[in-house]
């Protein structure tokens, strides 16, 4: 590495980020701590991993968080009972050191690790687990994960057997039951029980909360938040994993998330050496970095198609007063022929080429082709057809003026807006391509870029939007984590959010099928049930699926134990194992 460039980076970090050079020291393993031994390459302590984030987290509350930036940060501070290894995609012990399943497949008895402490030094035991699941199951809290914990129409029951043994009882056997525990962060009862009982849980742990008021069982804890600039995590000195030499993990002193605004800014900072890794790259930036990497200190990875699905969605919610103009347009949106026409007119292969530079695949359903265990290979992939789209619109009563403008049955011009996140270049480009494609049908479409949190607010809270380009998926290959999307009562059932019962017959069919596959233990039977779900979704188009990108990731060459994975979080899933190898700069080591 050129010494002048290294000095420039050092000066930048020293002047702009002095917080990077202090740390909390790892505690020496104590007698009675049942620690997990990692099989990673033994590393060295020290250093700050700097990550460029496009947008800020919306919350640090793991129970209510729905956005990716929040989950990215929260996931480094929290831990679960049973964990899905992102590399192997298999479940493994976590806070629960072992578990047994009853013969009827309904009872799971988990043995917890003894001697563990939260990041504030307070002890962890079964009472924290009971409190955690009480919160997740509380309908008033509105946790997106709650749907995963409802089996056979009943919430799972949690029983404390002793201080380090917990039993979960299900109303019915549950396929892949161990996987439901992944990413359900165990909460500190000593900090959150009081606000929970006071009905204030939704307000706890916002991004401005003092670090002293937040703790978890993950490898890092909150150190500093500067609005609009950065969020810094420091080592949890009590973390419950060690390496093969019994050194307590993590190796890194800190993880600093810099809020840089968009992907192009991410790339600039990564090229300059200001950040240490980059994920969710688009193909243009990936190719740009690939051209220059021979003279750079980073390495790149193309892991193939992700499990994410990007889609166009229309607002079909029950609207609040004052949104009459949107309500009028819902008459178009709710007509299946209108949605089919939109789908037929969209050039998915064009999206793959123009947005992703071919480093992606087109989608006609909700399951990525890389998910070989669960994708329905029989789903049709119809080619784009503007003529077919025009036929569908004509059958739905639409017509065209002499100037080509599309009119509805009342003679009103078809015009609507698509909101999308201004910090996500790929989705912004998709919206622009859709705008152009639909202009060929005589539709007047406006693309409205918004700050990411404003998009979430409109989609989840106010319903003040007409259409949106968004993305979901990626957390697990198994269908069950998608329960909150496809169940009509689900917290991310975005097209009829918050409905008390299925709005349509086909949504009711999806409810039944998703619940059946959830309790079917034989894979082949589950697969047939989930294939039916995919077919109903593709036929009724609550989402118009667009494409799934390849997982494109970059990291500095001296970042050791870096093993990016298809499952999210692709880059930071094993952050406790990461360390910086010793480098030599102009004859001196650092």
C-alpha positions, 0 to 999 in steps of 0.5 A: 500500500502506498505510504502517502495513501495510508497516511491520508487514510490515517489522518482522515480517521484520526481527524474525522473519527477519533472514536475509532481508537478506544475500546473495551477490553475482553474479559478473561473467561471465568469459571462457570461460563459455558462458552462456545468455541468457534472453529475460525482461524485464530486471530489478533485483537484490535482495530475498527471495522468501518462500514459504509451504510447508505441510510441510518437505522430507524430503530435499535429495538429488535422486536419492532425493527423492519428495515434492513439498516436497523437489522444490520446494526441490531444483529451485531448487538443481539443473540438468539437461542438457536442460530442459522449458520449463514454459510452452511444454512444449517441450525447450530447451538447459540445461547441454547447449548443443546435441545431435545424434541419430544416424540410427537414433535410438539415440545422443544426443551432447550438447555441454556448456557450458564454463566453468561452475561449481557453486555452491561455485565448483568446475568442471563437466565431463563427469565430473560427468555420468558420475558422475551417471548412474552414481548414478541407474542404480545399483539399490542407490540406488533412485532413482525416476527410474531407470525412465526410463533403462531402454530396451529392458530395458537401462540407457542407456550413457553415454560421455565423448567429451571433457571437454565432450562426452557420448554417451548410447546407447540399446538402442532408439530412445526416443520423446521421449528428450530429455525424460528429461533434464529434472529429472535433477539433475547432481551434484557428483562432487567432493562425492559420489563418496566417500560413494557408493563407501562405500555411504553415498549414501542418507544424504547431503544430508539436511535437516540437512546443512551448507550447505557440504556441498551444491552444485548448478548451479541458481540458488540454494544452501542458506544456512540450515535451521531445523527447523520454521520455514524453509529459506533459499536464497541466490543462486548467484553462479556461475549460468550464465544471464544476461539480455539486458544480460549481467547474471548471473541470478538477480535475487533475493538469496534465496528463503525457504521458511517452514513454515506447517503447512497451506493456511489458514496459507499464505493468512493469511500471503499475505493479510498480505503476509508471503509473496510468492506462493502455489500449490496453492490450493483453491477456497475460499481462491482465492475468498476471496482473489478477493473481497478482491483489489481492495484488495490488492497481489496478482493471481490466476491460474486456469490450468484443470485440472492434470495431477495425479491424486488417488486412493484406493489400497488396500494390496496390498503384500507385508507385513512381519511384525506386520501380520496385521490388514492382511493379512486385509483385503487379501483384500477389497482384492485383489478387483476387485469390491470395488474396483469397488464402491468406485469406483461408490459414490464421488460424484466430482461431489460431490468436485469441488463440495464440495472444489474449489468446481467449480474442478476436474474429476472423473477416471475415469482417470490422464490429465487432460482438459487433457492433450489429446495423450494422454488417452483420450477413449473411457474411460467416465465412469459416474455414481455408483450405490450400487445397482451397488456393492451388486450388485458386493459381493453377487457377491463374497460380501459380505452385510449385517446387519439394522443395515446393516453390511457383512459379508465371507464369514466374517461379519466387519464390513468396516472399514478406515482411510484415511490422508491428509496432515493438511497437505493440506486437499483430500485430507483433505476427499476422504477424509471424503467417501469415508468418508460415501459408503462408509457407505451401503454399510455400511462403517465407514471411519476417516479418519486424518490424519498428518503428510506425512512419516509418510504417506510412511514408511507408504506407501513403507517400513513398509506399515503402512496399509490405504488412502490418499488421495494424488496423483501426476502433473503433471511432464510431459504426456508418458507417459514420466515415468509409467514409474516409476508404471505399470511393475511394477518402478517406484519409485512403483508403489504398490499392489505396491511393490518387486515383482520381477515383475508380480503380475498378468497385467494388470500384465504387459500394462501393462509391455509396452505402456509399454515399447512406447510408450517406443520407438515414435517415431510419435505416432499409434502411441504414442497407441494404445498409451497408450490401451490402458494407460489402458483396462487401468488403468481396468478394474482400478482399482489406483487409484480416481481421484477428481479433478484440481484447477485450477491456482490461483496467486497472487502480489504484483503487483510480482513481475515475470516471474511466469508460472505454468504447468500443468506442475509446479513451476507457480509457481517454474519460472522463479525465476531470472527473477523480480524485484520492481519498484520500489514507491513507499510514502507518497512514498518508493521502495523 
